[in-house]
Amino acid sequence: MKDTLKKVRDVALTEGCTKPDAPVYLNYSLQGTNVQDIYHTDLEKLGKLRKKYDENDVMGQTGGFKIPLA
């Protein structure tokens, strides 16, 4: 699946349908996708919000993509 998605992305880049720095859409992301690729420049802001509102790291106990505490 990862190889297929990489090939699709490569074609999309070649044909100008996407940009190299475009974020990865969360709902279509495979396990192991780097959260930096999903949230880009918002990752630091989200980490600060998590630290403020989720001091006990409750959301860190769930599955899915982990936003690191800032």
C-alpha positions, 0 to 999 in steps of 0.5 A: 500500500505504501509503495502504491501511495508513493507512486500516486504521489510521484505522478501527482507531483509530476503532473502538478496536481500537488506540491512537495510541501502539501500536508498529508490528509489525516484521514488518508494517512497510513500508520507510521505517517510522521505527524510533522507531515500532517500538521506542518507548522501547526504542530508546535501550536498543537503541542502547546495546546495539548500541554495546556489542556491535557496536562495528564496526557489523556489523549496520548493514551489513545490510538492514532497519531500522537501530537507531542507535548510542547 
